[in-house]
Amino acid sequence: MAELKETRHPLSVEHLEPRKILRLMVIFPVLGGTAISGFGVHRLLTGYYGLAAFDFIVGVAFYALGFYTWRTGRETAARYISAVISAIGPLVFLDMFDRAGIYWVYSSTIVIFYLVPPLWAIFLNAVMLLGVAVVYRHADYSQVQLYSFLVTIGLINIFSLLFALDEARRKSQLRELSVKDELTGIGNRRAFVERIGEVISIHRRYGLDASLVCLDIDRFKEVNDTLGHASGDAAIRSLAEHITGSIRESDHVYRIGGDEFVIIAEGADREAALELTEKVRRGVEECDLIPEMKITISLGVAVLEDDDTADSWMAHADAALYEAKDAGRNTIRMHPAVA
């Protein structure tokens, strides 16, 4: 079986997306700092020194944030900090300097929805609008001006929220597709790689038992050569359904390629893993996955050890599977073997 290294999927969303977000969260503060510093230069040249100083402070803050993100790679913190600055910055500007800065509220609203999840964006924008109301509580504005502001900022919030929710829905759908096997509907290799790392971390932290099962169909090539690939696909789908119906709720099954499946049995020690795999093996032997040919499976089991990595754990289960094949198929072998 193939190694578990995620570099086998260099073009996957899960690999491209973090790098893309990181680049954006380096570029965004730099662009924001440059834009605001430009206003500072203009105000410095025209004698508005207080406004210029404020612009330069905000600009430096954005540059520092971009540098921090570039050096640490912590884009999540950068997004939330940028959103907070975007919400508070216009309020400080309005209260201390220039009431014409109300126009920054419009752009800040959109930026906040872009940077953070919808619920956080709603909260930060509500804080910003409440702050605007406090700053303008004694301002002499006509009802038409006030109505125009409320309508425009309300529409911006509504449409920004709708776009944000739609984007979240699309990401959720894409995420689901990226970790689901198209043929069987169970988890795919990417989902397996993610989960095996989590299980190892849980084991190291809490000492929770876990076992890994590798299995495939015996002489699967004969199924394809004799009956055709359609029957082979049907056998794979039926096997996935059988495994899913045989395992516990705490277990997870994945198809990692061809007729190759893995089961992560969380909380299962050697005895529990052997009981589970025998149930799966016997069930396949006793049922007809496809009506045209009798099908059996071989299974290899590895109990998670303290010094295991994802690759070594997989290698142990894989080696046990090949031992089962060498032993005549339709059987189970475990690692470590009992003396």
C-alpha positions as CSV (number, residue, x, y, z in Angstrom):
1,M,0.0,0.0,0.0
2,A,1.1,3.6,-0.6
3,E,2.7,5.7,2.1
4,L,0.6,8.2,4.0
5,K,2.5,11.3,3.2
6,E,0.2,14.1,2.2
7,T,2.6,15.3,-0.5
8,R,0.8,12.7,-2.7
9,H,-2.0,15.4,-3.0
10,P,0.0,18.6,-3.9
11,L,-3.0,20.1,-5.6
12,S,-5.6,19.4,-3.0
13,V,-7.7,22.1,-1.5
14,E,-6.4,21.2,2.0
15,H,-2.9,22.0,0.9
16,L,-3.5,25.0,-1.3
17,E,-6.0,26.8,0.9
18,P,-3.8,27.4,4.0
19,R,-0.9,28.8,1.9
20,K,-3.4,31.0,0.0
21,I,-4.9,32.4,3.2
22,L,-1.4,33.0,4.6
23,R,-0.3,34.9,1.6
24,L,-3.5,37.0,1.7
25,M,-3.0,37.8,5.4
26,V,0.5,39.0,4.6
27,I,-0.6,41.0,1.6
28,F,-3.7,42.5,3.2
29,P,-2.0,44.3,6.1
30,V,0.7,45.6,3.7
31,L,-1.9,47.0,1.3
32,G,-3.9,48.4,4.2
33,G,-0.8,50.0,5.8
34,T,0.2,51.5,2.5
35,A,-3.2,52.9,1.8
36,I,-3.6,54.5,5.2
37,S,0.0,55.8,5.2
38,G,-0.7,57.5,1.9
39,F,-3.4,59.5,3.7
40,G,-0.9,60.3,6.4
41,V,1.6,61.7,3.9
42,H,-1.1,63.9,2.4
43,R,-2.2,65.2,5.7
44,L,1.3,65.8,6.9
45,L,2.0,67.9,3.8
46,T,-1.2,69.9,4.3
47,G,-0.6,70.6,7.9
48,Y,-3.0,68.2,9.6
49,Y,-0.4,66.7,11.9
50,G,-2.7,65.0,14.4
51,L,-4.5,63.2,11.6
52,A,-1.2,62.3,9.9
53,A,0.1,60.9,13.2
54,F,-3.0,58.7,13.6
55,D,-2.7,57.5,10.0
56,F,0.9,56.6,10.5
57,I,0.2,54.7,13.8
58,V,-2.5,52.6,12.1
59,G,-0.3,52.0,9.1
60,V,2.6,50.8,11.2
61,A,0.2,48.5,13.1
62,F,-0.8,46.9,9.8
63,Y,2.8,46.6,8.7
64,A,3.7,45.0,12.0
65,L,0.8,42.6,11.7
66,G,1.9,41.6,8.2
67,F,5.4,41.0,9.4
68,Y,4.2,38.9,12.3
69,T,2.1,36.7,10.0
70,W,4.9,36.2,7.6
71,R,7.3,35.2,10.4
72,T,5.0,33.0,12.4
73,G,2.5,31.7,9.8
74,R,-0.4,32.4,12.3
75,E,-2.9,33.7,9.8
76,T,-5.9,33.0,12.1
77,A,-4.7,35.6,14.7
78,A,-3.9,38.0,11.9
79,R,-7.4,37.8,10.5
80,Y,-9.1,38.5,13.8
81,I,-6.7,41.3,14.7
82,S,-7.2,42.9,11.3
83,A,-11.0,42.6,11.8
84,V,-10.8,44.3,15.2
85,I,-8.6,47.1,13.8
86,S,-11.1,47.5,10.9
87,A,-14.0,47.9,13.4
88,I,-12.3,50.2,15.9
89,G,-10.2,52.3,13.6
90,P,-13.0,54.2,12.0
91,L,-14.5,54.9,15.5
92,V,-11.3,56.4,16.8
93,F,-10.9,58.4,13.6
94,L,-14.5,59.7,13.8
95,D,-14.3,60.6,17.5
96,M,-10.9,62.3,17.5
97,F,-10.5,63.9,14.2
98,D,-12.7,63.9,11.1
99,R,-16.4,63.2,10.9
100,A,-16.0,62.6,7.2
101,G,-14.3,59.4,8.1
102,I,-17.8,57.9,8.2
103,Y,-17.0,56.6,4.7
104,W,-14.5,54.2,6.2
105,V,-17.4,52.4,7.9
106,Y,-18.6,51.1,4.6
107,S,-15.3,49.5,3.5
108,S,-14.6,48.2,7.0
109,T,-18.0,46.4,7.0
110,I,-17.0,44.5,3.9
111,V,-13.5,43.8,5.1
112,I,-14.7,42.4,8.4
113,F,-17.0,39.9,6.7
114,Y,-14.2,38.9,4.5
115,L,-11.8,38.3,7.3
116,V,-13.8,36.4,10.0
117,P,-16.7,34.0,10.2
118,P,-20.2,35.5,9.8
119,L,-21.2,35.4,13.5
120,W,-18.0,37.3,14.4
121,A,-18.5,39.7,11.6
122,I,-22.0,40.5,12.7
123,F,-20.7,41.1,16.3
124,L,-17.9,43.3,15.2
125,N,-20.0,45.3,12.8
126,A,-22.7,45.7,15.5
127,V,-20.0,47.1,17.8
128,M,-18.8,49.4,15.1
129,L,-22.3,50.7,14.3
130,L,-23.0,51.2,18.0
131,G,-19.8,53.2,18.3
132,V,-20.9,55.3,15.3
133,A,-24.2,56.0,17.0
134,V,-22.4,57.1,20.2
135,V,-20.0,59.4,18.3
136,Y,-22.8,60.9,16.3
137,R,-25.4,61.1,19.1
138,H,-25.2,65.0,19.1
139,A,-24.4,65.5,15.5
140,D,-26.7,67.8,13.5
141,Y,-27.8,65.5,10.7
142,S,-31.1,65.6,8.8
143,Q,-33.5,62.7,8.8
144,V,-32.7,62.2,5.2
145,Q,-29.0,61.9,5.9
146,L,-29.6,59.6,8.8
147,Y,-32.0,57.4,6.8
148,S,-29.5,57.3,3.8
149,F,-26.7,56.1,6.1
150,L,-28.9,53.5,7.8
151,V,-30.2,52.1,4.5
152,T,-26.8,51.9,2.8
153,I,-25.0,50.4,5.8
154,G,-27.9,48.0,6.4
155,L,-27.8,46.8,2.8
156,I,-24.0,46.4,2.9
157,N,-24.4,44.3,6.0
158,I,-27.2,42.2,4.6
159,F,-25.5,41.5,1.3
160,S,-22.1,40.9,2.9
161,L,-23.7,38.4,5.3
162,L,-25.5,36.6,2.5
163,F,-22.2,36.4,0.5
164,A,-20.4,35.2,3.6
165,L,-23.0,32.5,4.3
166,D,-22.9,31.4,0.7
167,E,-19.2,31.2,0.8
168,A,-19.2,29.2,4.0
169,R,-21.8,26.8,2.5
170,R,-19.6,26.3,-0.6
171,K,-16.5,25.7,1.5
172,S,-18.4,23.1,3.6
173,Q,-19.6,21.3,0.5
174,L,-16.1,21.4,-1.0
175,R,-14.7,20.1,2.2
176,E,-17.1,17.3,2.3
177,L,-16.4,16.3,-1.3
178,S,-12.6,16.5,-0.7
179,V,-12.7,13.8,2.1
180,K,-15.3,11.5,0.6
181,D,-14.7,8.5,-1.7
182,E,-16.7,9.0,-4.8
183,L,-17.4,5.3,-5.4
184,T,-18.4,4.2,-1.9
185,G,-19.4,7.4,-0.1
186,I,-17.0,6.6,2.9
187,G,-13.9,8.6,3.8
188,N,-11.1,8.7,1.3
189,R,-7.3,8.7,1.8
190,R,-7.2,12.4,2.7
191,A,-9.8,11.9,5.4
192,F,-7.8,8.9,6.7
193,V,-4.5,10.8,6.8
194,E,-6.2,13.6,8.8
195,R,-7.8,11.2,11.3
196,I,-4.9,8.9,11.9
197,G,-2.8,11.9,13.0
198,E,-5.6,12.9,15.4
199,V,-5.9,9.4,16.9
200,I,-2.1,9.2,17.5
201,S,-2.2,12.6,19.2
202,I,-5.1,11.4,21.5
203,H,-3.2,8.3,22.3
204,R,0.0,10.2,23.3
205,R,-2.0,12.6,25.4
206,Y,-4.5,10.3,27.1
207,G,-3.2,6.8,26.5
208,L,-6.3,5.7,24.6
209,D,-6.0,2.3,22.9
210,A,-6.4,2.2,19.1
211,S,-6.0,-0.4,16.4
212,L,-5.5,-0.1,12.7
213,V,-6.9,-2.6,10.2
214,C,-5.8,-2.9,6.6
215,L,-7.9,-5.2,4.4
216,D,-8.5,-5.9,0.7
217,I,-10.4,-8.3,-1.5
218,D,-8.7,-11.6,-2.2
219,R,-7.7,-12.1,-5.8
220,F,-9.5,-8.9,-6.8
221,K,-7.8,-8.9,-10.2
222,E,-9.6,-12.1,-11.1
223,V,-13.0,-10.3,-10.3
224,N,-12.2,-7.5,-12.8
225,D,-10.6,-9.8,-15.4
226,T,-13.5,-12.4,-15.2
227,L,-16.5,-10.3,-14.6
228,G,-15.5,-6.8,-15.7
229,H,-14.8,-3.6,-13.8
230,A,-18.5,-2.9,-13.2
231,S,-18.7,-6.0,-11.1
232,G,-15.4,-5.0,-9.4
233,D,-16.9,-1.7,-8.5
234,A,-20.1,-3.4,-7.2
235,A,-18.0,-5.6,-5.0
236,I,-16.1,-2.6,-3.6
237,R,-19.4,-0.8,-2.9
238,S,-20.9,-3.9,-1.2
239,L,-17.8,-4.4,0.9
240,A,-17.9,-0.8,2.0
241,E,-21.5,-1.2,3.0
242,H,-20.7,-4.4,4.9
243,I,-17.8,-2.9,6.8
244,T,-19.9,0.2,7.7
245,G,-22.6,-2.0,9.1
246,S,-20.2,-4.2,11.0
247,I,-18.1,-1.7,12.9
248,R,-18.8,0.2,16.1
249,E,-19.9,3.8,16.2
250,S,-16.4,4.7,17.4
251,D,-14.7,3.1,14.4
252,H,-14.0,4.7,11.1
253,V,-13.6,3.1,7.7
254,Y,-11.8,4.6,4.7
255,R,-11.1,3.5,1.1
256,I,-7.6,4.5,0.3
257,G,-7.4,3.1,-3.2
258,G,-8.6,0.3,-5.5
259,D,-10.0,-2.5,-3.2
260,E,-7.9,-1.3,-0.3
261,F,-9.7,-0.3,2.9
262,V,-8.5,0.7,6.4
263,I,-10.4,0.8,9.6
264,I,-9.3,2.9,12.6
265,A,-10.7,1.2,15.7
266,E,-10.5,3.8,18.4
267,G,-10.4,2.5,22.0
268,A,-9.8,-1.1,20.7
269,D,-7.0,-3.1,22.3
270,R,-5.7,-6.3,20.8
271,E,-8.7,-8.5,21.8
272,A,-11.3,-6.0,20.7
273,A,-9.5,-5.5,17.4
274,L,-9.4,-9.2,16.8
275,E,-13.1,-9.6,17.6
276,L,-14.0,-6.7,15.3
277,T,-11.9,-8.0,12.3
278,E,-13.2,-11.6,12.7
279,K,-16.7,-10.2,12.6
280,V,-15.9,-8.4,9.4
281,R,-14.1,-11.3,7.8
282,R,-16.7,-13.9,8.7
283,G,-19.5,-11.6,7.5
284,V,-17.9,-11.3,4.1
285,E,-17.3,-15.0,3.9
286,E,-20.9,-15.8,4.7
287,C,-22.6,-13.2,2.5
288,D,-22.6,-12.7,-1.3
289,L,-21.0,-9.3,-2.0
290,I,-21.8,-9.9,-5.7
291,P,-23.9,-12.8,-6.9
292,E,-21.5,-13.9,-9.7
293,M,-18.5,-14.9,-7.6
294,K,-17.6,-15.9,-4.0
295,I,-15.5,-13.2,-2.4
296,T,-13.3,-13.2,0.7
297,I,-11.0,-10.7,2.3
298,S,-7.7,-10.7,4.2
299,L,-7.0,-8.4,7.1
300,G,-3.9,-7.1,8.9
301,V,-4.2,-5.5,12.3
302,A,-1.7,-3.3,14.2
303,V,-2.2,-2.1,17.7
304,L,-1.0,1.4,18.2
305,E,2.3,1.6,20.1
306,D,3.7,4.5,22.0
307,D,6.5,5.2,19.5
308,D,4.4,4.8,16.4
309,T,4.0,7.4,13.8
310,A,1.3,7.4,11.2
311,D,3.7,5.8,8.6
312,S,5.0,3.2,11.0
313,W,1.5,2.3,12.3
314,M,0.3,1.9,8.7
315,A,3.4,-0.1,7.8
316,H,2.8,-2.5,10.6
317,A,-0.8,-3.1,9.6
318,D,0.2,-3.4,6.0
319,A,2.8,-6.0,6.8
320,A,0.3,-8.0,8.8
321,L,-2.0,-7.9,5.8
322,Y,0.6,-9.4,3.5
323,E,1.3,-12.1,6.1
324,A,-2.4,-12.9,5.9
325,K,-2.1,-13.1,2.1
326,D,0.9,-15.4,2.4
327,A,-1.0,-17.6,4.9
328,G,-3.6,-18.5,2.3
329,R,-6.0,-15.5,2.4
330,N,-9.4,-15.2,4.0
331,T,-7.6,-14.8,7.4
332,I,-6.3,-12.3,9.9
333,R,-2.8,-11.5,11.1
334,M,-1.8,-9.1,13.8
335,H,1.2,-7.0,14.7
336,P,2.8,-7.6,17.0
337,A,2.3,-11.4,16.5
338,V,1.8,-13.5,19.6
339,A,4.8,-15.6,20.3
